[in-house]
Amino acid sequence: MGLNQKMLDSLQAGSSIRKMFEEGEKRSKLYGAEQVFDFSLGNPVFEPPKEVHQAIAQVLTEDKKGLHRYMPNAGLPEVRRFLAAQLKKETGLDFRQTDLIMTVGAGGGLNVALKALLNPGEEVIVFSPYFVEYDAYIQNHGGIPIQVPTQIDFHLDLAALERAISKKTKALIINSPNNPTGVVYSKEELAALGELLRHKAQTFGSGITLLSDEPYRRIAYVDEVPSILAAYPNSVIVTSYSKDLALPGERIGYLAISPQHAERELLFQVASVALRILGFVNAPAIWQRVLPLVGNAMVDLTPYRQNRDALVRGLRAAGYEVTQPEGAFYLFPKSPNPDDAAFVAEAQAENLLLVPGRAFARPGYFRIAYCVEPKKVQGALPLFARLMARYQTARPQP
Ligand SMILES: Cc1ncc(COP(=O)(O)O)c(C=O)c1O
């Protein structure tokens, strides 16, 4: 059959996250959902806040014609105006509706941004460990992903970044709070990143765009998630409501171009065309209309914080090395077995479903997605302890 070879290859490789998710469904049928501890996918088990359901009801019962029609590709002007005002209030920057494009989730937004930016062969820097789909998104648009490892604490390694930037560098993707580590980049770290990018762009006489992938921005356990906007002018934010409103299946988000971006207006126009010709045409109409009605409502962070605390405490007590997450709902402990895939397979045999670090370009670790009921965490902790016990050498006798 004459199918696309790259796609056939990716079918073969598959996504370990999705595979594990499917394994979870299979095992739930086989053993009963109570017996399966599925930490594979960042798919929140909690329902969206009640404001979302009230807003949908309101949109659908209003006596308004044309709710379901095509619209400007960038999205409904009144919704973009609402979001621009929100961003202006948060950042102090003069966001206008023509800086915003409504997108089909953050994944859609990243593809739109990359389509708008990349020429074939241009490079996009990603910081490992990172969300696996970035590679595919970059390659979709002829770009080349360049991996720069983060430091041992998963913060940016600016010396490594400096070595990786070349005249072919068109963009960087950062993600804070981070999937899979939960790390939040500090203001100083972002300022230093911005400084380095300004210097490099000047050296190479090129435009480097900083793409900030922020679907976890409001899922944080610290007081502040510093923004890239203050750190670097040529920045673009991509975000969605998949996580903070628990709406991943609805595919709604937006892309915001910094008012300080050197090609602010042209980028908006090109990205609007990219959205159309990628076949999205525009983001889902009903969900756009819901957003201004929902205002600042968001999911309750209590169970996430509870899960994070219980897991960090429990895993450390069992002997795991864990970095305390400051945001998102992921934990990225060191695998007791240097072969992370072998460890994940062992855990799977215990009905404990994890994702190996190699799926995020950082072997030797594993990821736990803890957007689950706290009782699942309680049930899983003894399994984690049992697995670790197999790796602990017998203590010397006194
Ligand atoms: C870091 C990161 N970026 C983007 C996405 C995609 O989000 P969306 O569902 O809004 O497309 C995810 C989803 O898990 C993610 O973890």
The ligand as a Gaussian input file, in Angstrom:
#p B3LYP/6-31G(d) Opt

LIG

0 1
 C        2.625000      20.382000      27.746000
 C        1.393000      20.157000      26.946000
 N        1.179000      20.907000      25.872000
 C        0.089000      20.743000      25.108000
 C       -0.846000      19.789000      25.412000
 C       -2.035000      19.636000      24.512000
 O       -3.122000      20.258000      25.113000
 P       -4.520000      20.356000      24.382000
 O       -5.370000      19.244000      24.893000
 O       -5.049000      21.681000      24.819000
 O       -4.283000      20.295000      22.935000
 C       -0.674000      18.967000      26.523000
 C       -1.626000      17.894000      26.832000
 O       -1.454000      17.072000      27.685000
 C        0.491000      19.154000      27.311000
 O        0.736000      18.406000      28.392000

